[in-house]
């Protein structure tokens, strides 16, 4: 395979990958290449569920993916109804057990393969991970570096009480999105509505402990309420701009009101290169040429134009999170191909510094400002 390496490739940070979910549900091993995973999965049901793998450690190296936010994701069984779902819970006890198992997945990756993955819970651990990438870009097989893992809880619906988040802080979680489908905390993608009193209490406890709040999956009303109320830092780890997707009225994508408030709060937003989140009428049988990287970059560019700078736009792929190849823009085969964003943005008039900020610098700055010492 042709190497993507160039000394000028910027560091890439991806704010949303469901690694533990895929490892436990489908037995994927992200130490392997995406190509090897695809070969092993030929004819298996995983391809119907989530498509071909887009992620693998060799691709992280070729694409200069220095750090990813690995999620903890478990869902209430009323939403997850397929017989292959292993990460669906029935009650708080089963949710806690499944969530702890996903934390253990990240710990094992770091303990068993320290040359490939490193847990990042503090500023000093972040510096230790990124310093080698700064000194010498990965150029496999001659030069490789461990990829950092920051743990993000995608939905706190499985917690029995707001105060339980302290336990997850101690386990290494640093970012929390309170909702997925919808719960007593607040409205979500499936169940609309505002924040509930318990949800505001959850936000208070999170802020006291130092968590970053992820508004992804919140309902329109809840997202704006959270941006107004939360005392800590705010992000959208994986979402797109609803106004750019004609026909899409789902709260899964952010409204202009939420975007403007996120900018005012100095937040960062990771954009998703998933065809159905770029073209509302896309179906998996459509020709791949119908969605390209330009559709994706339009979302990034629109936020930058709204903000007047590149300070708030970033990458949040959600790769392998219910979709894979070929349901991504035409130019993409794996995560390594996201480096094609750099010359494209430069051709749109973005400076080298702007491109570096979007691919990784904005997430890096936020983590430097929010992780404990």
Beta strands, then each sheet from edge to edge (+ up, - down):
strand 1: 12-17
strand 2: 65-72
strand 3: 75-76
strand 4: 88-89
strand 5: 117-119
strand 6: 147-154
strand 7: 173-177
strand 8: 212-214
strand 9: 234-236
strand 10: 268-271
strand 11: 313-315
sheet 1: 1+ 2+ 6+ 5+
sheet 2: 1+ 2+ 6+ 7+ 8+ 9+ 10+ 11+
sheet 3: 3+ 4+
end
